Amino acid sequence: PPAVPPPPGPPARGSLSLHRAYLRSPLGLLRLGHLVMGAAFWVTVAAHKYEGAAHFALFAAVLVWLLTLALFGLSLLGRWALVPWLGSRWLLTNMVHDLALGVGLYTAATGIMGYKAGRKSYCNLPGYSQHCLYGAYLSASICGAIAACLYLFSGLYCLSRRCRDQRDII
């Protein structure tokens, strides 16, 4: 009997390479800022003793940071089309992520950490000998406020692109 050729394999995907235009774009640079400020926020909170509502602030910061890392990675590799349903709406996905999750959750987390810093403001007095969390809470609230502003800028950038009928993130 004649030899039957093997069935065709899956279509070859293009090689992975960095989408350098995205990395140089305003959204790419803002994403790097999100990742840096978000990591500074949650590392500052997680490295110190925290209780109560700070658990929510840490959860919110880590959740948004991980989602931002995923968006950044997919955008940097140019592979957002692999995400079902969201890939075809990538600009809208980025805008909703930035405005709803980024701004909303970081604003709440910043408020929580600012409130906790205010409650611990007595311990930065001279001569206070106990361990003081004021500096950590204040640092986290400043990082959170900067992160929320960066998310607002990137959300407005995506919104302006959407209003100009542009469908790509660059």
FENLINQUI-V860342 format. One record per helix or strand of 2 or more residues. SS is the DSSP state (H for helix, E for strand). FROM is the first residue (numbers start at 0). TO is the last residue. If there is no record, write none. Layout:
BEGIN
SS & FROM & TO
SS & FROM & TO
END
This chain:
BEGIN
H & 19 & 23
H & 25 & 45
H & 53 & 76
H & 79 & 81
H & 86 & 118
H & 120 & 123
H & 133 & 162
END
